[in-house]
Structure formats: C-alpha cells, structure tokens
Amino acid sequence: MSKLYYVTSNTGKLGNINRILAEHGFEVIQLQPHDMPEIQADTSFEVAREKVRWAFARHRWPVLVNDTAFHVPALGGFPGPTLKYATATLGYEGFRRLIEPLPEGERGGYFEDTVAYLDTRLVAPKAFTRRIMGRVLPEPRGDHQPHPSFFMSRLFVPDGWDKTVAEMTAEEFALYRHSTSLASTYHEFGTWLEGHFRP
C-alpha cells in the first residue's frame, strides 16, 4: 500500500480520509503542521496550494493538505480563508452587525473546501475543490452542534434546507453530510491517485 502524508492537526479529518483512500490502495500518515506559515490569500485553493508547496519543500514526501474558507459575496468574499480568525474575533454579535444590514436576497454564502497534493512527479500541486452553497442568518439558531467548534453551523442554512446545520437532527445531519461531504472529493482524489501512480 502506497503512503501519503497529510499535514493536519485534526485527527478526525485524518481518520476520514484514511478510510476512504484505503479503498484506493493508499495509507495516509499524519504530519503535524509545525512552523507552517500563515498563508494570506483570497480562496481556500490558493491557501491549500501554497501550504502543500511549503510542506513538500520541507519533507520531500508525497503530501496533501486541506483548507476551508467561507465566503459572503455581498461582503466582498469576507471572511474567506480567515474564517477561524474572523469568527474568534467577531463572535455572533459581530457577524450580526455585518449581515443584518444586507437585503435578504444578498445574504448568500458558501463554504469552499480544497484538498491539495504534491509529489516529485508533479510540477505543480493538484487540487480538488468543492463548494456548499446556502445563506447566512443574522442570528444564530440551533444547539445540536455536530461540530462544537464549528461556529458557522448556527448561522448557515444550506441550499435545499430551511434550518441551520446546528438545527438538524442526527439523521438530517447524516443526510446533509452525505450529500455535501468531503467524502466525494476524497474519492475523486483517490481515483486520480490510482491513475497517477499507475506505471
């Protein structure tokens, strides 16, 4: 089984991608992102691309990274890849002040998630990106919090739903996760890897 190295401190993400890529013949080993620079960019694709270049230059092993952003077009794409910092700084009240003045039709937002990979056979990173479209509420709703640290789960209503992620029951969240999950991106990545490593 071929080995890849995933630069992440999130063991949950590691277990998820390991289960999926094992089906494609790959084992994923965790690398802690020690000393990884804070990349400043407008999209998760740009951040993931630069992170994986940094990781590959440091380790020279087949490496992958994942980066997530959240964009509100009416706010010029804010917070984008600064989601974690922005939510910690603004809190729900800060987001309310940003979202409430927007006309209801301009409160659209989307998650953007990118997996980027690089090894010695590639001249540039290979990236796989998915988006989850929806709208942002000015007030948080729901307490189910499938991911307790996931700030936007109480503000984000995905397309096709009338409730926030944090209002979903366990069964509804499983359906939502299945329909929008990174799993499909990981499978796409795994299929590409099989072809990439085939002699």
Secondary structure, 3 states (H helix, E strand, C coil): CEEEEEECCCHHHHHHHHHHHHCCCEEEEEECCCCCCCCCCCCHHHHHHHHHHHHHHHHCCCEEEEEEEEECHHHCCCEECCHHHHHHHHHHHHHHHHHCCCCHHHCEEEEEEEEEEECCCCCCCEEEEEEEEEEECCCCCCCCCCCCCCHHHHCEEECCCCCCHHHCCHHHHHHHHHHHCHHHHHHHHHHHHHHHHCC
